[in-house]
């Protein structure tokens, strides 16, 4: 009996959805290669898009690629295919992050319901309303993280204060570092060309007042027509964490992060990500929830949740730039 293989057209569509995932500075550090004869899709980390200063261990790149991997799984599930994943299949090739084999039946965990959120999800740097997020929604998001092997802890008020102090210290360190400023400039200047990086329109307003941790991509540079705004005084913050801190855990975290973000978008929430304090080892551990024990010992990402305005999407690279299809005639 012949085995049904996913068509090149289908895989191309699924990869297009995968590339809608968030990534540090919108660097989009993923490369896909599809082998139609075997029905296997490979995901590699694009090291040309690394950030030696901000992401010296490539942890952020793994999270970004994990988020893209989750989008791929959702897109395939919507089309009636499951997408079993093998993470880090070859120790001799650490840039090969995952192998995906498609099967024509839906997963037991019907993640296809999240598909509409792939195009709706945004990273917002706008102020959110000082309106509390209902506990039921937060519990649902925590459940989404657990479904992917991670833990999402919503911070209490005293924890928020400690986290905001860590983020402020990281922001100050970044503003005083020539290396950090140069690296950040690379990923904001490139956005003018239209396919990656953070464009000026996505910087969001300068924070005039409020306590929300929002990264300032201008780093003090004057930005024409950029307005100032008051951000929320009681931000809703959550930390995504894992029990261990290996590359495999980073990939799992990326998938959990995207599942949370897609569910939040379906629930009508605005979201933003902040990794500044996590980029410094001496600050990263300050984000750990002491109540979580060993189940969430390794913080991976800080999320801000709330109700904010709809914001435009950031640019994406063409699928042809990130997907290679193996020529079956040469096999």
N, C-alpha and C positions, 0 to 999 in steps of 0.2 A: 504494500500500500504506500502510495507516495505521501510525502510529508509536505504540508502546505507551508510555503515561505512567505513572509511579509514582502510585499512589492516594494520596489525602489521608491515609487511615488508615495506610498503610505509612510515609509520610514522617513522620507524627506519632510513630509508634513509633520510627523511627530518630532523630528529634530527642530523644525521651525518653532514648534511650541516649547521645546526644551530651552531654546535660547532666550525665551522671555523671562528666565529666572534672574533673580538679583545677583550681583557680584560686586566685590569690593571695587569701588571707584568705577563701576560699570566696565571693568576691563574684559569681561567675557572670556575667561581663560580656558576654553574647552575646544577640543577637536574630536570629531566623530569620524569613524570609518565603517562603512557597511560592506559586508561580504554577502551578496545576494545568494550565492550558491549554497552557503552554509546557514544563511538566515541569522547571522551574528553581527551585532553592532558593537564596536569598540569605542570606549570613551577614554580620551587621553587628556592630560593636563598640558596646556600650552605654556611652556616655560618662558617663551618670549614675552609673556604678559605678566611676569612675576614682579613683585615689589620688595626688593631686598631689605628696605628699611622698615616698611610697615608690616611685612609678612615674611619675615626671615625664615620661618619653618615651612612656609607654603600651607599653613593651616587654613588660611582664608581662601586660598585657591581650591583646596579640597571641599570646603563648605559650599563654595560657589558651584563647583561641578556636581556636588551632591544635590543641590537645589535643581540644577538642570536635569539631573537623572530622575528626580521625582516628577517633574513636569512631563518628561518622556513617558514615564509609567502611566500617568493620568491620561495623556493623549492616546496611548495605545489601548488602555482600558475602555475609553470612550468608543473606540473603533471595534471593540469586541475581542481584543487581544490581551493576553497577559504578557508581562515582560519580566521573567525571572532574571535576577541580577546576581552576578558573581563579582564581589569587590576584590580589588587588588589580586588578580589571578596569577601574576607572575612576579615573584620577589626580585627577579633580575631586571625587571623593567618597571620601576616605581611610578613612571609617568602614565602607565596603563592603569587607569583607576577602576575600570569596570568593563565587564563583558555582559551584553544583554542578548538573550535568546528569546524570540517571540513565539508564542503559542496561541492558536486561535480559539481562545475561550477567556472569559472575564475572570479576574481575580475574585477570590472569596470576599476580600475586603473591597467593596465597590467604591474605589476612589474616583470612578468616572464622574460622579456627581460634582467633583471639584473642578471639572474642566472649564465651565464658564468663567471661573475666577482667574484663569491663567492670563487672559487678556485684560482683566480688570485690575489685577494687583499692581500697586504702585509703591515706591518708596517716597513717602511724603516728608518734606522738610518745612511744612507749613504749621502754624499753630493749630492745636486741637482745642475743642471746647472743654471747659472745666466741668464736664459731665461724666460721672462715674460709669465705667463699663460694668454692666450687670454681672454678678457673680456666676450666673449660669453660663454666660458666654465664655468667661475666663476658664471655667471648669471644662467646657467643651474644647477649648484650645489646649489645655493641659492634656486632655485625653488624646488629642491629635498628635501631640509630641510623643506620648507614650506608645502610640501605635507604631512609631518608627524607631523605638528604642532609646528615646531621650526623655528628659524631664524639663518641664516648663514651670518655673516658680515665679509667681506674682509677688512682687516685693511689698513689704509693709513700709510704713512711713519712715521708721528709723533706718531701714535698709536703703530706702531711696536716698536719704541724706548721705550715707556712706558712698553709695555708687556715684552720686552726682559729684562728690568731692574727688573721686578717682578719675572721673571723666574730665573734670576741670583741670586736674593736674596733667592728664595726658594731652589735653588741648594746649595747655601752656607749653609743655615740652615740644609739641609739634611746631608751634609757632616760632620757637627759638632755634629749631634745628634746620640748618641749610639743606641737609640731605632730605629731610621730610618735606620741606617746602618745594624742593626741586622735583621730588617724586610726585607730589600732589599736583604740581603745575603740569606735569606730563599728561595726567589724566583729566585735566580740565581744559588745557589748550587743545588737545586732540579732539575734543567734542565739537569744536567748530567745524571739523571736517565731516561730521555727521554720522559716524557709525559706531563709536564707542566713547567712553569717558563720560564725565558729568558736565552737561551743557549749562551755561549761565542761568537759563530759565529754570533749571532744577535745583539751583543753590538754595532757593527759599529765601525768605526775608532775613535781614540781620535781626538777631534777638535783642530787642530793646529792654525787655523785662520778662520775667517768668523763669521757670526752673527746668524746662524740658531740655534733655541732652541732645542737641542737634549739632552735628559737625558743621563747622564753618569752612566750606570749600574755598572761600575767598582768602582766608588767612590774613585778614586785614587789608587786602588789596582793594582799592576802590572799584566798584562795579556799577556801571552806568545804570541809572534808573532802578537800582535795587532799593526796595523800601525797608523800613524797620517795622517790627511788630512785637506785640506782647504775646508770649507763649503761655501755656497753661502753668498755673502755680502748683498744681498737684498732679504731676504726670503719672500715668499708669505705666509702670515699667515691669518687665518680666525678664528673667534670665533663662536661657536655654542651656542645659548642661548634660553631661554624660558621666558615667561611672569611671571611664578610663579616657586616656588622652592619646590614642594612637591614630595614625592616618585612617584606619578603618572607622574609628569613632568620629573623625571629622566628616567623613563621607556620610555616615549615618546622621550626624547632626545637620548636615546640609539638607538631607531629605526631610528630616523632622521640621526644620525651620521652614521649608517651603510648604509643607503640609499645614503648618500653623498659619502661615501667611495667606494661603489660599482659603482656608476655612474662615479666617478673619475677614477677608474680602467678601465672601458670601454672606457673612453676618453683618455687613455694612460698616465694618470698622476700617479706619485708616491705620496705617502702620509705618514705622520707620525702623531702620537697623542702625546700631552704633557699635563699632568695634574698637574705638580709640583706646579705652582702658585695657581691652583684651590684647592689644598689640604690644603691651609692655608686661613682661612676666611678673615684675614686682607689684603691678597694679591688678593684674588679671584675677588673682586669687581673692581680692577684696570683693569680687562680685559673687562669690560662692554663697549660697544660702545655707547657713549653719544648721537649719532644721532638717535639711534633706539627707544628712548622713552620707554614706558612701554611694548612694544611688545617683548623686548629682555633684560629684566632687570636682568636676572639671568644667568650668564655665566656658561656653563656646560663642555665645552671642547675646547682646543686650537688645531687647525689643521694646519699642514704645507703641502703645496701643491707645486708641481713642476715636473721637468723631471729628473729622476734619473735612476740608473741601476736596473736591475731585481735582487731581493734578495731572498734567500731561505725562505721557510715557517718555522714557529716555531712549536714545537711539539704539538700534541693534544692527549687528553685522549681518550681511546677507548669508543665507543658508549655504550658498555655494562657497563661501569663505571658510566655513567651519565643518563641512561634510564632504568627505571623499567616498566615492563608490568604487569598489574594486571591479575591474574589468573582467567579467566572467570568461571572455574569450581567451584571456591570458593565463587562466588557471589550468 
